Amino acid sequence: MIDQQSVPALPGTPDEQDDTARKQRVKALFTRYPDITGEERRELMDYLKSGPLLEIGLLKGDETIRYKIAAFEQEQAKALSHAPKEIAVLLVIFVLLAVACSALWDMGA
């Protein structure tokens, strides 16, 4: 049996360290919200639009900041919403994928 205290912790990759630092920064900004600067507001919007979905979900589940995130999302609803062009692109991809799957299904029958 290995003694857990004698095994050194493996350092995370630089990407994991960056992600952890970014998540901690975002959490700190939401803790201070609404007392944030315009640049910090843009940083939060960028994170909510392009950050890892699991990490965003975990942040929203944090009881200490969940209401501040909801207030921020409500305030920035228009900026966080998807443009019609983005929705159209997703619909085209979905239709092309459905047509390809249908064609492959017919080929197999």
VOPAGU-2260 file (C-alpha; in pm, 1 decimal, decimal comma):
REM VOPAGU-2260
SITE   aa  ch    i         X         Y         Z
SITE  MET   A    0       0,0       0,0       0,0
SITE  ILE   A    1     134,5     341,4     -98,9
SITE  ASP   A    2     142,8     621,2     152,4
SITE  GLN   A    3     -47,0     909,4     -11,8
SITE  GLN   A    4     163,7    1172,3     162,1
SITE  SER   A    5     487,8    1039,5      11,2
SITE  VAL   A    6     362,0    1062,0    -347,3
SITE  PRO   A    7     427,2    1408,3    -489,8
SITE  ALA   A    8     144,4    1574,5    -677,3
SITE  LEU   A    9     198,4    1594,5   -1049,4
SITE  PRO   A   10     189,7    1949,4   -1175,9
SITE  GLY   A   11     -80,8    2025,3   -1428,9
SITE  THR   A   12      -2,0    2110,6   -1785,4
SITE  PRO   A   13      39,2    2478,7   -1863,4
SITE  ASP   A   14    -300,6    2476,1   -2037,9
SITE  GLU   A   15    -467,7    2331,4   -1727,5
SITE  GLN   A   16    -297,6    2593,4   -1511,3
SITE  ASP   A   17    -416,1    2869,3   -1747,1
SITE  ASP   A   18    -772,1    2731,1   -1739,4
SITE  THR   A   19    -767,0    2714,6   -1360,7
SITE  ALA   A   20    -633,7    3069,0   -1333,5
SITE  ARG   A   21    -895,5    3195,1   -1581,1
SITE  LYS   A   22   -1174,9    3020,0   -1392,0
SITE  GLN   A   23   -1057,2    3169,3   -1063,0
SITE  ARG   A   24   -1039,0    3514,6   -1224,1
SITE  VAL   A   25   -1391,3    3481,8   -1363,7
SITE  LYS   A   26   -1520,8    3368,5   -1025,4
SITE  ALA   A   27   -1351,8    3665,7    -857,4
SITE  LEU   A   28   -1506,0    3902,6   -1112,2
SITE  PHE   A   29   -1853,2    3758,1   -1057,8
SITE  THR   A   30   -1800,8    3791,2    -682,4
SITE  ARG   A   31   -1736,1    4165,3    -731,9
SITE  TYR   A   32   -2015,2    4212,8    -988,7
SITE  PRO   A   33   -2166,4    4475,9   -1051,2
SITE  ASP   A   34   -1858,3    4669,4    -932,8
SITE  ILE   A   35   -1648,4    4578,2   -1237,8
SITE  THR   A   36   -1493,2    4778,3   -1519,4
SITE  GLY   A   37   -1598,0    4770,8   -1882,3
SITE  GLU   A   38   -1293,9    4557,9   -1970,5
SITE  GLU   A   39   -1381,5    4308,4   -1696,4
SITE  ARG   A   40   -1740,8    4303,1   -1823,8
SITE  ARG   A   41   -1612,5    4212,3   -2173,3
SITE  GLU   A   42   -1391,6    3943,8   -2019,6
SITE  LEU   A   43   -1693,9    3786,7   -1847,8
SITE  MET   A   44   -1896,8    3801,6   -2169,3
SITE  ASP   A   45   -1613,6    3634,3   -2363,5
SITE  TYR   A   46   -1591,9    3359,7   -2102,1
SITE  LEU   A   47   -1966,3    3294,3   -2103,6
SITE  LYS   A   48   -1974,4    3287,1   -2484,0
SITE  SER   A   49   -1665,8    3075,4   -2548,7
SITE  GLY   A   50   -1561,4    2911,1   -2224,1
SITE  PRO   A   51   -1589,3    2539,1   -2149,3
SITE  LEU   A   52   -1954,9    2452,0   -2093,0
SITE  LEU   A   53   -1878,9    2227,0   -1797,4
SITE  GLU   A   54   -1683,9    2501,2   -1621,0
SITE  ILE   A   55   -1960,1    2754,0   -1687,3
SITE  GLY   A   56   -2213,9    2508,5   -1547,4
SITE  LEU   A   57   -2002,9    2454,2   -1237,5
SITE  LEU   A   58   -1975,5    2830,6   -1187,4
SITE  LYS   A   59   -2352,1    2867,1   -1221,0
SITE  GLY   A   60   -2395,3    2595,7    -959,9
SITE  ASP   A   61   -2182,5    2783,1    -706,5
SITE  GLU   A   62   -2428,2    2922,7    -451,6
SITE  THR   A   63   -2205,4    3220,0    -369,8
SITE  ILE   A   64   -2222,7    3367,9    -721,2
SITE  ARG   A   65   -2513,2    3203,3    -904,6
SITE  TYR   A   66   -2748,3    3499,6    -858,1
SITE  LYS   A   67   -2481,7    3743,3    -972,4
SITE  ILE   A   68   -2427,3    3535,3   -1287,8
SITE  ALA   A   69   -2803,0    3532,9   -1351,0
SITE  ALA   A   70   -2817,8    3911,1   -1305,7
SITE  PHE   A   71   -2521,1    3956,0   -1540,5
SITE  GLU   A   72   -2681,1    3731,7   -1804,2
SITE  GLN   A   73   -3008,0    3920,4   -1775,3
SITE  GLU   A   74   -2831,0    4254,5   -1810,9
SITE  GLN   A   75   -2625,7    4132,2   -2108,4
SITE  ALA   A   76   -2895,9    3916,1   -2270,0
SITE  LYS   A   77   -2874,6    4084,3   -2607,5
SITE  ALA   A   78   -2495,3    4064,6   -2624,5
SITE  LEU   A   79   -2492,4    3700,0   -2512,5
SITE  SER   A   80   -2762,7    3586,3   -2752,8
SITE  HIS   A   81   -2683,3    3420,1   -3083,6
SITE  ALA   A   82   -2705,1    3618,7   -3404,3
SITE  PRO   A   83   -2948,9    3501,2   -3673,2
SITE  LYS   A   84   -2649,5    3424,5   -3895,4
SITE  GLU   A   85   -2508,6    3182,3   -3635,2
SITE  ILE   A   86   -2845,6    3008,8   -3604,0
SITE  ALA   A   87   -2876,4    2979,6   -3982,7
SITE  VAL   A   88   -2530,2    2822,1   -4007,8
SITE  LEU   A   89   -2619,8    2566,9   -3740,8
SITE  LEU   A   90   -2945,3    2482,3   -3919,5
SITE  VAL   A   91   -2762,5    2431,7   -4249,7
SITE  ILE   A   92   -2510,7    2201,9   -4080,9
SITE  PHE   A   93   -2791,9    2006,3   -3916,3
SITE  VAL   A   94   -2979,0    1965,3   -4248,0
SITE  LEU   A   95   -2661,6    1854,5   -4429,5
SITE  LEU   A   96   -2587,4    1604,4   -4154,6
SITE  ALA   A   97   -2944,8    1468,7   -4168,5
SITE  VAL   A   98   -2924,3    1431,8   -4547,9
SITE  ALA   A   99   -2588,2    1252,3   -4522,3
SITE  CYS   A  100   -2721,6    1014,4   -4254,7
SITE  SER   A  101   -3031,1     944,4   -4463,7
SITE  ALA   A  102   -2818,4     871,3   -4771,5
SITE  LEU   A  103   -2595,3     635,9   -4573,4
SITE  TRP   A  104   -2901,3     460,7   -4430,8
SITE  ASP   A  105   -3042,8     408,2   -4780,5
SITE  MET   A  106   -2709,0     274,4   -4906,7
SITE  GLY   A  107   -2704,7      13,8   -4633,1
SITE  ALA   A  108   -3055,3    -113,0   -4702,3
